[in-house]
Structures are given as C-alpha cells and as structure tokens.
C-alpha cells in the first residue's frame, strides 16, 4: 500500500491535510503524480511544478515542499508539503 500525506502550511501552522492511498500496480512515480493531481483538485490548486531543488529533496527524503515559485497561480498559504509515509 502506497500512502502520501499532503499538508498545507501558513504561518508555521498546518491548515489543511489529507492522505492519499494507492494500491494499484502503477510505478511509484505514477502513484506520486496521481496523488498530486488528486491533492491539487481537492485543495483547489493548480498542479505544482517540480523544480530541480524539489526533485532532489524528494529523492533524498521522500518529502518535498512546494512554495509560491512552484505554482502558476498565487497561493494563500506558505507552502504545500508532500511526504511518502508508506510504500
């Protein structure tokens, strides 16, 4: 079972979160992108852009933060954090 936890932070406080579960036979990369698509839809956001620094952070820690520079639209929070909590 693949589980990804998404959290929205504003002023060092978590304002919104959700956990996406995926037990399909997709690759890990597809599961991550599918989860981000669902998160963007549920949180009413544009899909974040994966910058090189975000990719490196995710590879190292299974965690990534998306700041304003990762979104095309303006956001009303400080950052969106995703974290793989189970594989």
MARTORRO-552327 format. One line per field, with one value per residue: residue number from 0; x, y, z of N, C-alpha, C, O, CB in turn; residue in three letters. Coordinates in Angstrom, 1 decimal, always signed. Each point is the difference from the previous one (the first is absolute). Glycine has a CB too. Layout:
residues N
nr [NUM ...]
n.c1 [X ...]
n.c2 [Y ...]
n.c3 [Z ...]
ca.c1 [X ...]
ca.c2 [Y ...]
ca.c3 [Z ...]
c.c1 [X ...]
c.c2 [Y ...]
c.c3 [Z ...]
o.c1 [X ...]
o.c2 [Y ...]
o.c3 [Z ...]
cb.c1 [X ...]
cb.c2 [Y ...]
cb.c3 [Z ...]
rest [ALA ...]
***
This chain:
residues 87
nr [0 1 2 3 4 5 6 7 8 9 10 11 12 13 14 15 16 17 18 19 20 21 22 23 24 25 26 27 28 29 30 31 32 33 34 35 36 37 38 39 40 41 42 43 44 45 46 47 48 49 50 51 52 53 54 55 56 57 58 59 60 61 62 63 64 65 66 67 68 69 70 71 72 73 74 75 76 77 78 79 80 81 82 83 84 85 86]
n.c1 [+0.8 +1.6 -0.6 +0.6 -0.3 -1.3 +1.1 -1.7 +2.7 -2.0 +2.8 +2.2 -3.2 +0.2 -2.1 -0.2 +0.8 -1.1 +1.4 +0.2 -0.9 +1.6 -1.2 +0.9 +1.9 +0.7 +3.0 +0.0 -0.8 -3.0 -0.1 +1.0 -2.2 -2.5 +0.7 +0.1 -2.9 -1.2 +1.4 -1.2 -2.9 +0.1 +1.2 -2.3 +3.4 +0.1 +0.7 +2.1 +1.4 +1.3 +1.7 +2.2 -1.1 -2.3 +2.0 +1.7 -2.4 -0.9 +2.8 +0.1 -2.8 -1.7 -0.1 -0.9 -0.2 -2.0 +1.6 -2.2 +2.0 -2.4 -2.2 +0.0 -1.3 +1.5 +0.3 -2.2 +3.2 +2.8 -0.5 -2.3 +1.7 -0.4 +0.8 +0.3 -1.8 +0.8 +2.3]
n.c2 [-1.2 +2.1 +1.5 +2.7 +1.2 +2.3 +1.8 +2.6 +1.1 +2.5 +0.8 -3.0 -1.4 -2.9 +2.4 -3.2 -2.9 -1.6 -2.7 +0.0 -3.1 -0.5 -3.3 +1.2 -2.2 +3.5 -0.6 +0.7 +1.8 -0.8 +0.6 +2.9 +0.6 -1.1 +1.9 +2.6 -0.5 -0.1 +2.7 +1.6 -0.9 +0.8 +3.0 +1.0 -0.8 +0.8 -3.2 +1.4 +0.7 -3.0 +3.0 -2.0 +0.3 -2.1 -2.2 +0.3 -0.4 -2.7 -1.4 +0.5 -1.0 -2.2 +3.7 +1.7 +2.6 +0.4 +3.0 +1.4 -1.8 -2.4 +2.2 +0.7 +1.2 +2.1 -2.7 +1.6 -1.7 +1.1 -2.3 -1.8 -1.7 -2.2 -1.8 -2.6 -0.4 -2.6 -0.9]
n.c3 [+0.0 -2.1 +3.1 -1.9 +3.2 -2.3 +2.6 -1.5 +1.8 +0.4 +1.9 -0.2 -1.0 -1.6 -1.6 -0.7 +1.1 -2.4 +1.1 -3.4 +1.1 -2.8 +0.8 -3.3 -0.5 +0.0 -0.2 +3.1 -2.5 +0.2 +3.1 -0.4 -2.2 +1.6 +2.4 -1.8 -1.2 +2.9 +1.0 -2.4 +0.7 +3.0 -0.3 -2.5 -1.3 -3.0 +0.2 +2.3 -2.6 +1.2 +0.8 -1.0 +2.9 -0.4 -0.9 +2.6 +2.0 -1.3 +0.2 +3.2 +1.0 -2.0 -0.2 -2.7 +1.8 -2.7 +1.1 -1.3 -1.9 -0.3 -1.3 -3.2 +2.5 +1.7 +1.9 +1.8 +0.9 +0.5 -2.0 -1.2 +2.5 -2.5 +2.7 -2.3 +3.0 -1.9 -2.3]
ca.c1 [-0.8 +0.8 -0.7 +0.6 -0.6 +0.2 -0.3 +0.1 +0.5 +0.0 +0.5 +0.5 -1.1 -0.7 -1.4 -0.8 +0.8 -0.7 +0.8 -0.4 +0.4 +0.0 +0.5 +0.0 +1.2 +0.8 +1.3 +0.0 -0.1 -1.4 -0.8 +0.2 -0.6 -1.4 -0.4 +0.1 -1.1 -1.2 +0.2 -0.2 -1.5 -0.7 +0.4 -0.3 +1.2 +0.6 +1.1 +1.3 +1.1 +1.1 +1.3 +1.2 +0.2 -1.1 +0.3 +1.2 -0.5 -0.9 +0.9 +0.8 -0.8 -1.4 -0.8 +0.3 -0.8 -0.3 -0.2 -0.7 +0.7 -0.4 -1.4 -0.3 -0.9 +0.4 -0.5 -0.2 +0.6 +1.4 +0.5 -0.6 +1.0 -0.4 +0.9 -0.4 +0.0 +0.0 +0.1]
ca.c2 [+1.2 +1.3 +1.1 +1.3 +1.0 +1.4 +1.0 +1.4 +0.7 +1.5 +0.5 -1.1 -0.8 -0.8 +0.5 -1.0 -1.2 -1.2 -1.2 -0.7 -1.4 -0.5 -1.4 -0.4 -0.6 +1.1 +0.3 +1.0 +1.4 +0.2 +0.1 +1.4 +1.0 -0.1 +0.6 +1.5 +0.4 +0.0 +1.0 +1.3 +0.1 +0.1 +1.2 +1.1 +0.6 -0.5 -1.0 +0.7 -0.3 -0.6 +0.7 -0.9 -0.1 -0.9 -1.4 -0.5 -0.1 -1.2 -1.2 -0.3 -0.1 -0.4 +1.1 +1.2 +1.2 +0.8 +1.4 +0.8 -0.1 -1.3 +0.2 +1.0 +0.9 +0.4 -0.9 +0.8 -0.7 +0.2 -1.1 -1.3 -1.0 -1.4 -0.9 -1.4 -0.6 -1.5 -0.6]
ca.c3 [+0.0 -0.2 +0.6 -0.1 +0.8 -0.5 +1.1 -0.3 +1.1 +0.0 +1.2 +0.8 +0.5 -1.0 -0.1 -0.7 -0.3 -0.5 -0.3 -1.2 +0.0 -1.4 +0.0 -1.4 -0.4 -0.7 +0.6 +1.1 -0.6 -0.4 +1.2 +0.5 -0.9 +0.1 +1.3 -0.1 -0.8 +0.9 +1.0 -0.6 -0.2 +1.3 +0.6 -0.9 -0.4 -1.3 +0.3 +0.2 -1.0 +0.6 -0.2 +0.3 +1.5 +0.5 -0.4 +0.8 +1.3 +0.1 -0.2 +1.2 +1.3 -0.3 +0.4 -0.8 +0.2 -1.2 +0.4 -1.1 -1.3 -0.6 -0.5 -1.0 +0.7 +1.3 +1.0 +1.2 +1.0 -0.1 -0.8 -0.1 +0.2 -0.2 +0.7 -0.1 +1.3 -0.1 -1.3]
c.c1 [+0.9 -0.9 +0.8 -0.8 +0.3 -0.5 +0.2 +0.4 -0.1 +0.4 +0.4 -1.0 -0.6 -1.5 -0.9 +0.9 -0.9 +1.0 -0.6 +0.5 -0.1 +0.6 +0.0 +1.4 +0.9 +1.4 -0.1 -0.2 -1.4 -0.9 +0.2 -0.7 -1.5 -0.5 +0.1 -1.2 -1.3 +0.1 -0.3 -1.5 -0.7 +0.3 -0.3 +1.2 +0.4 +1.0 +1.3 +1.0 +1.2 +1.3 +1.1 +0.2 -1.1 +0.3 +1.1 -0.5 -0.8 +0.8 +0.6 -0.9 -1.4 -1.0 +0.4 -1.0 -0.2 -0.3 -0.7 +0.7 -0.3 -1.4 -0.1 -0.9 +0.6 -0.7 -0.2 +0.5 +1.5 +0.6 -0.9 +1.1 -0.6 +1.0 -0.6 +0.2 +0.0 +0.2 -0.2]
c.c2 [+1.2 +1.1 +1.3 +1.0 +1.4 +0.9 +1.4 +0.7 +1.5 +0.5 -1.1 -0.9 -0.8 +0.4 -1.0 -1.2 -1.1 -1.1 -0.6 -1.4 -0.5 -1.4 -0.6 -0.6 +0.9 +0.0 +1.0 +1.4 +0.3 +0.2 +1.4 +1.0 -0.1 +0.6 +1.5 +0.6 +0.1 +1.0 +1.4 +0.2 +0.3 +1.3 +1.2 +0.8 -0.4 -1.0 +0.7 -0.5 -0.6 +0.7 -1.0 -0.2 -0.8 -1.4 -0.6 -0.3 -1.3 -1.3 -0.3 -0.3 -0.6 +1.1 +1.2 +1.1 +0.8 +1.4 +0.7 -0.1 -1.3 +0.1 +1.1 +1.1 +0.4 -0.9 +0.8 -0.7 +0.1 -1.1 -1.2 -1.0 -1.4 -0.9 -1.4 -0.6 -1.5 -0.4 -1.5]
c.c3 [+0.0 +0.7 +0.0 +0.8 -0.5 +1.1 -0.6 +1.3 -0.2 +1.4 +1.0 +0.6 -1.2 -0.1 -0.7 -0.2 -0.6 -0.3 -1.3 +0.0 -1.4 +0.1 -1.4 -0.3 -0.8 +0.6 +1.1 -0.6 -0.4 +1.2 +0.6 -0.8 +0.1 +1.4 +0.0 -0.8 +0.9 +1.1 -0.6 -0.2 +1.3 +0.7 -0.9 -0.4 -1.4 +0.4 +0.2 -1.0 +0.9 -0.4 +0.3 +1.5 +0.6 -0.3 +0.8 +1.4 +0.1 -0.2 +1.3 +1.2 -0.2 +0.5 -0.9 +0.4 -1.3 +0.5 -1.2 -1.3 -0.7 -0.6 -1.0 +0.7 +1.4 +1.1 +1.3 +1.3 -0.2 -0.9 +0.1 +0.2 -0.3 +0.6 -0.2 +1.3 +0.0 -1.4 +0.1]
o.c1 [+0.9 -1.2 +1.2 -1.2 +1.1 -1.0 +1.0 -0.6 +0.3 -0.6 -0.3 +0.2 -0.2 -0.7 -1.2 +1.2 -1.2 +1.2 -1.2 +1.2 -1.0 +1.1 -0.1 +0.9 +0.9 +0.3 -1.0 -0.7 -0.5 -0.9 -1.0 -0.6 -0.7 -1.1 -0.9 -0.5 -0.8 -1.0 -0.7 -0.6 -0.9 -0.9 +0.3 +0.0 -0.5 +0.5 +0.4 -0.1 +0.3 +0.5 -0.2 +0.3 +0.3 -0.3 -0.1 +0.4 +0.1 -0.3 +0.2 +0.4 -0.7 -1.1 +1.1 -1.1 +1.0 -1.1 -0.3 -0.7 +0.3 -0.4 +0.6 +0.2 +0.9 -1.1 +0.7 -0.5 +0.4 +0.8 -0.7 +1.0 -1.1 +1.2 -1.1 +1.0 +0.2 -0.6 +0.1]
o.c2 [+0.2 +0.1 +0.0 +0.1 +0.4 -0.2 +0.3 -0.1 +0.5 -0.5 +0.0 -0.6 +0.6 -0.1 +0.0 +0.1 +0.0 +0.3 -0.3 -0.2 +0.3 -0.2 -1.2 +0.0 -0.4 -0.5 +0.7 +0.8 +1.1 +0.9 +0.6 +0.9 +1.1 +0.6 +0.6 +1.0 +0.9 +0.7 +0.8 +1.1 +0.9 +0.5 +1.2 +1.2 -0.9 +0.0 +0.8 -1.1 +0.5 -0.2 -1.0 -1.1 -0.8 -0.9 -1.1 -1.0 -0.7 -0.9 -1.2 -0.9 -0.1 -0.3 +0.2 -0.2 +0.3 +0.2 -0.6 +0.0 -0.1 -1.0 +1.0 +1.2 -0.7 -0.5 +1.0 +0.1 +0.4 +0.2 -0.2 +0.0 -0.3 +0.3 -0.3 -0.1 -0.6 +0.5 -0.7]
o.c3 [+0.8 -0.3 +0.3 -0.1 -0.2 +0.7 -0.7 +1.0 -1.1 +1.0 +1.2 +1.0 -1.1 +1.0 +0.1 -0.3 +0.2 -0.2 +0.0 +0.3 -0.7 +0.3 -0.2 +0.8 -0.7 +1.1 +0.1 +0.6 +0.3 +0.0 +0.5 +0.5 -0.1 +0.0 +0.5 +0.4 -0.1 +0.3 +0.7 +0.2 +0.1 +0.7 +0.4 +0.1 -0.6 +1.1 -0.8 -0.5 +1.0 -1.1 +0.7 +0.4 +1.0 +0.8 +0.5 +0.6 +1.0 +0.7 +0.4 +0.8 +1.0 +0.4 -0.3 +0.4 -0.7 +0.7 -1.0 -1.0 -1.2 -0.6 +0.2 -0.2 +0.5 -0.3 +0.2 +1.1 -1.1 -0.9 +1.0 -0.7 +0.4 +0.0 +0.3 +0.6 +1.1 -0.9 -1.0]
cb.c1 [-2.8 +2.4 -2.4 +2.2 -0.9 +0.7 -0.3 -1.1 +1.2 -1.2 -1.2 +1.8 -0.3 +2.4 +2.1 -2.6 +2.9 -3.0 +1.9 -1.2 +0.3 -0.8 -0.7 -2.6 -2.0 -2.4 +2.1 +2.2 +2.8 +1.3 +1.2 +2.9 +2.6 +1.2 +1.8 +3.0 +1.8 +0.8 +2.4 +2.8 +1.1 +0.9 +1.5 -2.3 +1.3 -0.9 -1.7 -0.4 -1.0 -1.7 -0.8 +0.7 +0.8 -1.3 -0.6 +1.2 -0.1 -1.5 +0.2 +1.3 +2.0 +1.7 -1.2 +1.9 -0.2 +0.3 +2.3 +0.0 +1.4 +1.9 -1.4 +0.0 -2.9 +1.5 +0.5 -1.6 -2.3 -0.7 +3.1 -2.9 +2.2 -2.4 +1.7 -0.3 -1.4 -0.9 +1.4]
cb.c2 [-1.4 -0.9 -1.6 -0.6 -1.9 -0.5 -2.0 -0.1 -2.3 +0.6 +2.0 +2.0 +1.1 -1.9 +2.3 +1.6 +0.6 +1.2 +0.0 +2.3 -0.7 +2.5 +0.9 +1.7 -1.8 +1.8 -1.3 -2.3 -1.3 -2.2 -3.0 -1.6 -1.2 -2.7 -2.7 -1.2 -1.9 -3.1 -2.2 -1.2 -2.5 -3.0 -2.4 -1.1 +0.9 +2.3 -2.6 +1.3 +1.4 -2.0 +3.3 +1.8 +3.0 +2.8 +1.6 +2.3 +3.2 +2.3 +1.7 +2.5 +2.0 -2.1 -1.1 -1.2 -0.2 -2.2 +0.5 +1.6 +1.6 -0.2 -1.9 -2.8 -0.3 +2.9 -3.0 +0.8 -2.0 +0.8 +1.1 +0.8 +1.7 +0.3 +2.0 +0.0 +2.6 -0.7 +2.5]
cb.c3 [+0.4 -1.9 +1.2 -2.2 +2.2 -3.1 +2.5 -2.9 +1.7 -2.8 -1.5 -0.6 +3.0 -0.6 -0.2 -0.8 +1.6 -0.8 +2.5 -1.6 +3.1 -1.4 +2.5 -1.5 +0.7 -1.6 -2.4 +0.8 -1.1 -2.0 -0.1 +0.4 -1.4 -1.4 +0.6 -0.2 -2.0 -0.8 +0.5 -1.3 -2.1 -0.5 +0.9 +0.8 +3.0 -2.3 -0.5 +2.9 -2.7 +1.2 -0.2 -2.6 -1.0 -1.1 -2.8 -2.0 -0.7 -1.7 -2.8 -1.7 -0.2 -0.2 +2.7 -2.3 +3.2 -2.1 +2.5 +2.8 +2.1 +2.2 +2.0 -1.7 -1.7 -0.5 -1.2 -2.2 +1.5 +3.1 -0.7 -0.8 +1.4 -2.2 +1.4 -3.0 -0.3 +3.0 +0.2]
rest [UNK UNK UNK UNK UNK UNK UNK UNK UNK UNK UNK UNK UNK UNK UNK UNK UNK UNK UNK UNK UNK UNK UNK UNK UNK UNK UNK UNK UNK UNK UNK UNK UNK UNK UNK UNK UNK UNK UNK UNK UNK UNK UNK UNK UNK UNK UNK UNK UNK UNK UNK UNK UNK UNK UNK UNK UNK UNK UNK UNK UNK UNK UNK UNK UNK UNK UNK UNK UNK UNK UNK UNK UNK UNK UNK UNK UNK UNK UNK UNK UNK UNK UNK UNK UNK UNK UNK]
***
